[in-house]
Amino acid sequence: MKSATIPSLRVDPQLRADAESVLNEGETLSAFVEHSLRKQIHYRKTQAEFIARGLASLAEAERTGVYYTTEEVLGELKGMLDAKRAENARK
């Protein structure tokens, strides 16, 4: 597959200087921008999936009339966490 380019971006000189100031040794500004773009794409996809699951959950609750309190949800999550910690402690 051929590679593509991202449009060039005009920024304030201070923003460029700030970006360059945080580059790791041997890292290029292009690599930094590509990594940042990939992370933002992943974040936005994850956020959209989270919202979709929440809306589906709301629709299911409205359909069935079954709702859970905060205490019930947090209690179940705590139980899952405790079980995982116990499993890890046995290893």
N, C-alpha and C positions, 0 to 999 in steps of 0.2 A: 504494500500500500504506500502511495506517495505521502510524504509529509506535507503539512499545510502550515501557513503562518498565521499568527495572531496580528491584527492591525497594530501599527506602532501607536504609542501612547505618549502624548505630550503632557509633561508634568512640571510642576514648579521645581526649580533647581533645589530647593530645600528638601522636598520629598525624595528626589533622587539621591541627594547626599545622605539623608536618613536611611534610605534603603541600602545604600552602599556601606554605611557604617555598621550594619548588622550582618553582613555577609560572613559566612564561615570561611575558613582558610581554603583557598582554591575554588571557592564557589563563585560562579559568575552571576551577574545581575539577571541575565536571561534565565538561568537555572532557578534562581530565586523566584522570579515572576512565574515561571511555569509551575513550580511547586505550589506557590500560593494559589494559582488558578485551579490546580487540581484539588487542593484542599477545600476551596470555596465551592467548587462543583459538588464534591462529596458531601459537604455540610448541607448544601441546599437540597440535594436529593434526599438525604437523611431526614431533614426537617419536613419536607413534603410528605415523605412516607409516615412520619410520626403524626402529622396532622390528619392524614388520610385514615390511619388506624383510630385516632381519637374520634373522628367524625363517624366512622363505621361503628365504633363502640356506642356512641351516643344514639345512633339510629337503632341499634340492637336493643339498647335500654328502653328507648321510647316504644319500640315494637313489642317487647316482652313485659314492660313495666317493672323489670328487675333492676334495681339500682344498688350500688354498694357504697357504704360510708367510707370516709377517709381512713378511719380506724381499721376497718376490715381490709382495705387494700394494703395499708402499711403493715398490718399484722401478717398478711400473706407474704408480702415481700420480705419481711423480717424472717419469717420461717424459711423461705427459700435461701436467704443469705446464711442463716444459721446452719442449714443443712449442708450448704456448699463449704462453709468453714470447717464443719465437722469432717466432711469428706476429705478436704485438703489436709487436715490434721492427722488423719489416719495414714496418709501417704508418706 
